[in-house]
Amino acid sequence: MTTCTPSDDRRNIIYSLDSIELSNDSEFIEAVQGFFVDSDSLELNSLQQDGANAIVDLALDYEINGSCDDLDLLAHVIGRLSDIQVRDYALGSHNDENLSTYLAMWHNLTIIAPRHYIAPVACLFASLAYENGDSELALKAIERALTDDPSYSLGILLRRVFKAGWPPRSFSAMRAELHPKIVATIFQS
């Protein structure tokens, strides 16, 4: 099986969402846990800003190199996605021009995320797959998210939306409307 890279011909891609060895590596798990965001933290807004900035850094790595070999940065993003605001920032951080780059990035993070950290990343991957017109892959990613956390609210919501057949382009419109509000919340003065 091959995985998606931005230059792959979509017709020849078989996506695997199974975890790879790194997701079980104790040092990597510890690094991810070190970036977990406690919603009761006195530094919550600072941690959210840090998470949003880490997403930008990771996306830049993917834009330039097509991948990221910096395990600390990968752990940083996965851990910070434990925060809903950071996850919602990530939902709106792509555009039509870089969708394939973000699709590859969220796919890679889905397969390397340790248990209990998969749901946010798999939901991000699912939303982009759906927006890209691949509802079958989107549902597969949602099932991966809900296997990790059956009560993950975004996963439950997205599964309903996908099964109801919402137009994929509606995600672009929703992203354009909501992302500036998320940015304002995270980067408040």
CYANA upper distance limits for C-alpha pairs under 8 A (distance plus 0.5 A):
  1 MET  CA     14 ILE  CA      6.52
  1 MET  CA     15 TYR  CA      7.78
  1 MET  CA     16 SER  CA      7.62
  2 THR  CA     13 ILE  CA      6.81
  2 THR  CA     14 ILE  CA      6.44
  2 THR  CA     15 TYR  CA      7.26
  2 THR  CA     16 SER  CA      8.18
  3 THR  CA     13 ILE  CA      7.08
  3 THR  CA     14 ILE  CA      7.10
  3 THR  CA     15 TYR  CA      6.04
  3 THR  CA     16 SER  CA      7.29
  4 CYS  CA      8 ASP  CA      6.77
  4 CYS  CA     10 ARG  CA      8.44
  4 CYS  CA     13 ILE  CA      6.96
  4 CYS  CA     15 TYR  CA      7.48
  4 CYS  CA    103 LEU  CA      8.36
  4 CYS  CA    104 ALA  CA      5.96
  4 CYS  CA    107 HIS  CA      7.98
  5 THR  CA     66 GLY  CA      7.24
  5 THR  CA    100 SER  CA      8.26
  5 THR  CA    101 THR  CA      7.85
  5 THR  CA    104 ALA  CA      5.83
  6 PRO  CA     66 GLY  CA      7.22
  6 PRO  CA    100 SER  CA      5.71
  6 PRO  CA    101 THR  CA      5.72
  6 PRO  CA    103 LEU  CA      8.40
  6 PRO  CA    104 ALA  CA      6.76
  8 ASP  CA     12 ASN  CA      8.17
  8 ASP  CA     13 ILE  CA      7.73
  9 ASP  CA     13 ILE  CA      7.38
 15 TYR  CA    137 LEU  CA      8.33
 17 LEU  CA    107 HIS  CA      7.95
 17 LEU  CA    110 THR  CA      7.31
 17 LEU  CA    111 ILE  CA      6.20
 17 LEU  CA    141 ALA  CA      7.55
 17 LEU  CA    144 ARG  CA      7.79
 18 ASP  CA    111 ILE  CA      6.32
 19 SER  CA     23 SER  CA      6.72
 19 SER  CA    110 THR  CA      7.94
 19 SER  CA    111 ILE  CA      4.81
 19 SER  CA    112 ILE  CA      6.35
 19 SER  CA    113 ALA  CA      7.88
 20 ILE  CA     24 ASN  CA      8.24
 20 ILE  CA    111 ILE  CA      6.26
 20 ILE  CA    112 ILE  CA      6.35
 21 GLU  CA     25 ASP  CA      7.22
 21 GLU  CA    112 ILE  CA      8.04
 22 LEU  CA     28 PHE  CA      7.46
 22 LEU  CA    112 ILE  CA      6.20
 23 SER  CA     28 PHE  CA      7.69
 23 SER  CA     29 ILE  CA      7.50
 23 SER  CA    111 ILE  CA      7.69
 23 SER  CA    112 ILE  CA      5.02
 23 SER  CA    113 ALA  CA      5.76
 23 SER  CA    114 PRO  CA      4.98
 23 SER  CA    115 ARG  CA      8.00
 24 ASN  CA     28 PHE  CA      8.15
 24 ASN  CA     29 ILE  CA      7.42
 24 ASN  CA    114 PRO  CA      6.75
 25 ASP  CA     29 ILE  CA      6.63
 26 SER  CA     30 GLU  CA      6.59
 27 GLU  CA     31 ALA  CA      6.69
 28 PHE  CA     32 VAL  CA      6.72
 28 PHE  CA     71 LEU  CA      7.99
 28 PHE  CA     75 ALA  CA      7.33
 29 ILE  CA     33 GLN  CA      6.64
 29 ILE  CA     75 ALA  CA      8.39
 29 ILE  CA    114 PRO  CA      6.63
 30 GLU  CA     34 GLY  CA      6.65
 31 ALA  CA     35 PHE  CA      7.36
 31 ALA  CA     72 ASP  CA      7.50
 31 ALA  CA     75 ALA  CA      6.31
 31 ALA  CA     76 HIS  CA      7.97
 32 VAL  CA     36 PHE  CA      7.26
 32 VAL  CA     75 ALA  CA      4.95
 32 VAL  CA     76 HIS  CA      6.66
 32 VAL  CA     78 ILE  CA      6.78
 32 VAL  CA     79 GLY  CA      5.20
 32 VAL  CA    114 PRO  CA      8.47
 33 GLN  CA     79 GLY  CA      6.51
 34 GLY  CA     79 GLY  CA      7.63
 35 PHE  CA     75 ALA  CA      7.80
 35 PHE  CA     76 HIS  CA      6.07
 35 PHE  CA     77 VAL  CA      8.37
 35 PHE  CA     78 ILE  CA      8.33
 35 PHE  CA     79 GLY  CA      4.96
 35 PHE  CA     80 ARG  CA      6.05
 36 PHE  CA     79 GLY  CA      5.07
 36 PHE  CA     80 ARG  CA      6.04
 36 PHE  CA     81 LEU  CA      8.32
 36 PHE  CA     82 SER  CA      6.47
 36 PHE  CA     83 ASP  CA      8.31
 37 VAL  CA     41 SER  CA      8.14
 37 VAL  CA     44 LEU  CA      7.84
 37 VAL  CA     47 LEU  CA      7.32
 37 VAL  CA     48 GLN  CA      8.48
 37 VAL  CA     79 GLY  CA      7.66
 37 VAL  CA     80 ARG  CA      6.35
 37 VAL  CA     81 LEU  CA      8.48
 37 VAL  CA     82 SER  CA      6.46
 37 VAL  CA     83 ASP  CA      6.21
 38 ASP  CA     44 LEU  CA      7.82
 38 ASP  CA     83 ASP  CA      8.24
 39 SER  CA     44 LEU  CA      6.94
 39 SER  CA     83 ASP  CA      7.71
 40 ASP  CA     44 LEU  CA      7.66
 43 GLU  CA     47 LEU  CA      6.67
 44 LEU  CA     48 GLN  CA      6.67
 45 ASN  CA     49 GLN  CA      6.69
 45 ASN  CA    186 ILE  CA      6.83
 45 ASN  CA    187 PHE  CA      8.39
 46 SER  CA     50 ASP  CA      6.62
 47 LEU  CA     51 GLY  CA      6.63
 47 LEU  CA     80 ARG  CA      8.08
 48 GLN  CA     52 ALA  CA      6.72
 48 GLN  CA     80 ARG  CA      7.84
 48 GLN  CA     83 ASP  CA      7.80
 48 GLN  CA     85 GLN  CA      7.38
 48 GLN  CA     86 VAL  CA      6.22
 48 GLN  CA    186 ILE  CA      6.70
 49 GLN  CA     53 ASN  CA      6.63
 49 GLN  CA     86 VAL  CA      8.42
 49 GLN  CA    186 ILE  CA      6.40
 49 GLN  CA    187 PHE  CA      6.90
 50 ASP  CA     54 ALA  CA      6.60
 51 GLY  CA     55 ILE  CA      6.81
 51 GLY  CA     76 HIS  CA      7.91
 51 GLY  CA     77 VAL  CA      6.75
 51 GLY  CA     80 ARG  CA      5.59
 51 GLY  CA     81 LEU  CA      7.65
 51 GLY  CA     86 VAL  CA      6.45
 52 ALA  CA     56 VAL  CA      6.97
 52 ALA  CA     86 VAL  CA      6.36
 52 ALA  CA     89 TYR  CA      7.11
 52 ALA  CA     90 ALA  CA      7.77
 53 ASN  CA     57 ASP  CA      6.74
 54 ALA  CA     58 LEU  CA      6.58
 54 ALA  CA     73 LEU  CA      7.48
 54 ALA  CA     76 HIS  CA      7.37
 54 ALA  CA     77 VAL  CA      6.38
 55 ILE  CA     59 ALA  CA      6.54
 55 ILE  CA     77 VAL  CA      6.51
 55 ILE  CA     90 ALA  CA      7.45
 56 VAL  CA     60 LEU  CA      6.64
 57 ASP  CA     61 ASP  CA      6.86
 58 LEU  CA     62 TYR  CA      6.86
 58 LEU  CA     68 CYS  CA      7.67
 58 LEU  CA     73 LEU  CA      7.31
 58 LEU  CA     74 LEU  CA      7.85
 58 LEU  CA     77 VAL  CA      8.26
 59 ALA  CA     63 GLU  CA      6.53
 59 ALA  CA    101 THR  CA      8.16
 59 ALA  CA    102 TYR  CA      7.40
 59 ALA  CA    105 MET  CA      7.79
 60 LEU  CA     64 ILE  CA      6.61
 61 ASP  CA     65 ASN  CA      6.22
 61 ASP  CA     66 GLY  CA      7.59
 61 ASP  CA     67 SER  CA      7.03
 61 ASP  CA     68 CYS  CA      6.40
 62 TYR  CA     66 GLY  CA      4.82
 62 TYR  CA     67 SER  CA      5.15
 62 TYR  CA     68 CYS  CA      6.66
 62 TYR  CA    101 THR  CA      6.92
 62 TYR  CA    102 TYR  CA      8.31
 62 TYR  CA    105 MET  CA      7.24
 63 GLU  CA     67 SER  CA      8.43
 63 GLU  CA     98 ASN  CA      8.39
 63 GLU  CA    101 THR  CA      6.80
 66 GLY  CA    101 THR  CA      7.69
 67 SER  CA    105 MET  CA      7.68
 68 CYS  CA     74 LEU  CA      8.10
 70 ASP  CA     74 LEU  CA      6.87
 71 LEU  CA     75 ALA  CA      6.51
 72 ASP  CA     76 HIS  CA      6.41
 73 LEU  CA     77 VAL  CA      6.76
 74 LEU  CA     78 ILE  CA      6.75
 74 LEU  CA    109 LEU  CA      7.83
 75 ALA  CA     79 GLY  CA      6.41
 76 HIS  CA     80 ARG  CA      6.59
 77 VAL  CA     81 LEU  CA      6.60
 78 ILE  CA     82 SER  CA      7.77
 78 ILE  CA    109 LEU  CA      7.69
 78 ILE  CA    113 ALA  CA      7.14
 78 ILE  CA    117 TYR  CA      7.31
 78 ILE  CA    121 VAL  CA      7.76
 79 GLY  CA    117 TYR  CA      7.73
 80 ARG  CA     86 VAL  CA      7.17
 81 LEU  CA     86 VAL  CA      6.05
 81 LEU  CA     87 ARG  CA      5.54
 81 LEU  CA    120 PRO  CA      6.87
 81 LEU  CA    121 VAL  CA      7.90
 82 SER  CA     86 VAL  CA      8.16
 82 SER  CA     87 ARG  CA      7.80
 82 SER  CA    117 TYR  CA      7.52
 82 SER  CA    120 PRO  CA      7.56
 83 ASP  CA     87 ARG  CA      6.74
 84 ILE  CA     88 ASP  CA      6.51
 85 GLN  CA     89 TYR  CA      6.54
 85 GLN  CA    182 ILE  CA      7.45
 85 GLN  CA    186 ILE  CA      7.75
 86 VAL  CA     90 ALA  CA      6.72
 87 ARG  CA     91 LEU  CA      6.81
 87 ARG  CA    120 PRO  CA      7.14
 87 ARG  CA    124 LEU  CA      8.35
 88 ASP  CA     92 GLY  CA      7.27
 88 ASP  CA    179 HIS  CA      8.30
 88 ASP  CA    182 ILE  CA      7.48
 89 TYR  CA     93 SER  CA      6.67
 89 TYR  CA    179 HIS  CA      7.00
 89 TYR  CA    182 ILE  CA      6.45
 89 TYR  CA    183 VAL  CA      7.25
 90 ALA  CA     94 HIS  CA      8.27
 90 ALA  CA    124 LEU  CA      7.92
 91 LEU  CA    124 LEU  CA      6.58
 91 LEU  CA    127 SER  CA      8.26
 91 LEU  CA    175 ARG  CA      7.72
 91 LEU  CA    179 HIS  CA      8.43
 92 GLY  CA    175 ARG  CA      5.58
 92 GLY  CA    176 ALA  CA      7.72
 92 GLY  CA    178 LEU  CA      8.03
 92 GLY  CA    179 HIS  CA      5.66
 93 SER  CA    179 HIS  CA      7.95
 94 HIS  CA     98 ASN  CA      6.61
 94 HIS  CA     99 LEU  CA      6.45
 94 HIS  CA    102 TYR  CA      7.13
 95 ASN  CA     99 LEU  CA      6.30
 95 ASN  CA    172 SER  CA      8.43
 98 ASN  CA    102 TYR  CA      6.90
 99 LEU  CA    103 LEU  CA      6.46
 99 LEU  CA    128 LEU  CA      7.73
 99 LEU  CA    132 ASN  CA      8.36
100 SER  CA    104 ALA  CA      6.73
101 THR  CA    105 MET  CA      6.70
102 TYR  CA    106 TRP  CA      6.49
102 TYR  CA    128 LEU  CA      8.33
103 LEU  CA    107 HIS  CA      6.54
103 LEU  CA    125 PHE  CA      6.63
103 LEU  CA    128 LEU  CA      6.59
103 LEU  CA    129 ALA  CA      7.42
104 ALA  CA    108 ASN  CA      6.65
105 MET  CA    109 LEU  CA      6.79
106 TRP  CA    110 THR  CA      6.49
106 TRP  CA    121 VAL  CA      6.68
106 TRP  CA    122 ALA  CA      7.72
106 TRP  CA    124 LEU  CA      6.96
106 TRP  CA    125 PHE  CA      5.51
107 HIS  CA    111 ILE  CA      7.05
107 HIS  CA    121 VAL  CA      8.50
107 HIS  CA    122 ALA  CA      7.96
107 HIS  CA    125 PHE  CA      6.32
108 ASN  CA    112 ILE  CA      6.90
109 LEU  CA    113 ALA  CA      6.20
109 LEU  CA    121 VAL  CA      6.93
110 THR  CA    118 ILE  CA      6.44
110 THR  CA    121 VAL  CA      5.90
110 THR  CA    122 ALA  CA      5.78
110 THR  CA    125 PHE  CA      7.93
113 ALA  CA    117 TYR  CA      6.26
113 ALA  CA    118 ILE  CA      5.76
113 ALA  CA    121 VAL  CA      8.23
114 PRO  CA    118 ILE  CA      6.89
115 ARG  CA    148 ASP  CA      6.95
116 HIS  CA    148 ASP  CA      6.40
116 HIS  CA    149 ASP  CA      7.32
117 TYR  CA    121 VAL  CA      7.96
117 TYR  CA    148 ASP  CA      8.18
118 ILE  CA    122 ALA  CA      6.39
118 ILE  CA    144 ARG  CA      8.24
118 ILE  CA    145 ALA  CA      6.49
118 ILE  CA    148 ASP  CA      6.61
119 ALA  CA    123 CYS  CA      6.55
119 ALA  CA    144 ARG  CA      7.76
119 ALA  CA    145 ALA  CA      4.40
119 ALA  CA    146 LEU  CA      7.01
119 ALA  CA    148 ASP  CA      6.38
119 ALA  CA    149 ASP  CA      6.67
119 ALA  CA    152 TYR  CA      7.43
119 ALA  CA    155 GLY  CA      7.80
120 PRO  CA    124 LEU  CA      6.85
120 PRO  CA    145 ALA  CA      7.60
121 VAL  CA    125 PHE  CA      6.76
121 VAL  CA    145 ALA  CA      8.32
122 ALA  CA    126 ALA  CA      6.47
122 ALA  CA    141 ALA  CA      5.98
122 ALA  CA    142 ILE  CA      6.95
122 ALA  CA    144 ARG  CA      7.11
122 ALA  CA    145 ALA  CA      5.74
123 CYS  CA    127 SER  CA      6.60
123 CYS  CA    141 ALA  CA      7.23
123 CYS  CA    142 ILE  CA      6.45
123 CYS  CA    145 ALA  CA      6.78
123 CYS  CA    154 LEU  CA      7.57
123 CYS  CA    155 GLY  CA      6.49
123 CYS  CA    158 LEU  CA      8.23
124 LEU  CA    128 LEU  CA      6.93
125 PHE  CA    129 ALA  CA      6.58
125 PHE  CA    138 ALA  CA      7.88
125 PHE  CA    141 ALA  CA      7.30
126 ALA  CA    130 TYR  CA      6.57
126 ALA  CA    137 LEU  CA      7.56
126 ALA  CA    138 ALA  CA      4.64
126 ALA  CA    139 LEU  CA      7.37
126 ALA  CA    140 LYS  CA      8.28
126 ALA  CA    141 ALA  CA      5.64
126 ALA  CA    142 ILE  CA      6.54
127 SER  CA    131 GLU  CA      6.58
127 SER  CA    138 ALA  CA      7.06
127 SER  CA    158 LEU  CA      8.07
127 SER  CA    171 PHE  CA      8.33
128 LEU  CA    132 ASN  CA      6.45
128 LEU  CA    138 ALA  CA      8.27
129 ALA  CA    133 GLY  CA      6.94
129 ALA  CA    134 ASP  CA      5.79
129 ALA  CA    135 SER  CA      7.33
129 ALA  CA    137 LEU  CA      6.85
129 ALA  CA    138 ALA  CA      5.71
130 TYR  CA    134 ASP  CA      5.57
130 TYR  CA    135 SER  CA      5.46
130 TYR  CA    137 LEU  CA      8.00
130 TYR  CA    138 ALA  CA      5.72
130 TYR  CA    162 PHE  CA      8.07
130 TYR  CA    168 PRO  CA      6.40
131 GLU  CA    168 PRO  CA      4.98
131 GLU  CA    169 ARG  CA      6.61
131 GLU  CA    171 PHE  CA      6.62
131 GLU  CA    172 SER  CA      7.81
132 ASN  CA    168 PRO  CA      7.55
133 GLY  CA    168 PRO  CA      6.68
134 ASP  CA    138 ALA  CA      6.72
135 SER  CA    139 LEU  CA      6.62
135 SER  CA    162 PHE  CA      7.35
136 GLU  CA    140 LYS  CA      6.78
137 LEU  CA    141 ALA  CA      6.67
138 ALA  CA    142 ILE  CA      6.74
138 ALA  CA    162 PHE  CA      8.23
139 LEU  CA    143 GLU  CA      6.69
139 LEU  CA    159 ARG  CA      7.11
139 LEU  CA    162 PHE  CA      7.61
140 LYS  CA    144 ARG  CA      6.85
141 ALA  CA    145 ALA  CA      6.76
142 ILE  CA    146 LEU  CA      6.64
142 ILE  CA    155 GLY  CA      6.26
142 ILE  CA    158 LEU  CA      7.83
142 ILE  CA    159 ARG  CA      6.88
143 GLU  CA    147 THR  CA      6.46
144 ARG  CA    148 ASP  CA      6.98
145 ALA  CA    149 ASP  CA      6.77
145 ALA  CA    150 PRO  CA      8.16
145 ALA  CA    152 TYR  CA      8.18
145 ALA  CA    155 GLY  CA      6.88
146 LEU  CA    150 PRO  CA      4.81
146 LEU  CA    151 SER  CA      7.50
146 LEU  CA    152 TYR  CA      7.00
146 LEU  CA    155 GLY  CA      6.74
146 LEU  CA    156 ILE  CA      8.05
151 SER  CA    155 GLY  CA      8.47
151 SER  CA    156 ILE  CA      7.80
152 TYR  CA    156 ILE  CA      6.91
153 SER  CA    157 LEU  CA      6.63
154 LEU  CA    158 LEU  CA      6.46
155 GLY  CA    159 ARG  CA      6.58
156 ILE  CA    160 ARG  CA      6.95
157 LEU  CA    161 VAL  CA      6.76
158 LEU  CA    162 PHE  CA      6.45
159 ARG  CA    163 LYS  CA      6.55
160 ARG  CA    164 ALA  CA      6.51
161 VAL  CA    165 GLY  CA      6.96
161 VAL  CA    166 TRP  CA      6.46
162 PHE  CA    166 TRP  CA      6.69
166 TRP  CA    170 SER  CA      7.61
167 PRO  CA    171 PHE  CA      8.30
168 PRO  CA    172 SER  CA      8.22
169 ARG  CA    173 ALA  CA      7.28
170 SER  CA    174 MET  CA      6.62
171 PHE  CA    175 ARG  CA      6.40
172 SER  CA    176 ALA  CA      6.63
173 ALA  CA    177 GLU  CA      6.81
174 MET  CA    178 LEU  CA      6.56
175 ARG  CA    179 HIS  CA      6.09
176 ALA  CA    180 PRO  CA      7.89
177 GLU  CA    181 LYS  CA      8.23
178 LEU  CA    182 ILE  CA      6.96
179 HIS  CA    183 VAL  CA      6.65
180 PRO  CA    184 ALA  CA      6.63
181 LYS  CA    185 THR  CA      6.71
182 ILE  CA    186 ILE  CA      6.69
183 VAL  CA    187 PHE  CA      6.36
184 ALA  CA    188 GLN  CA      6.07
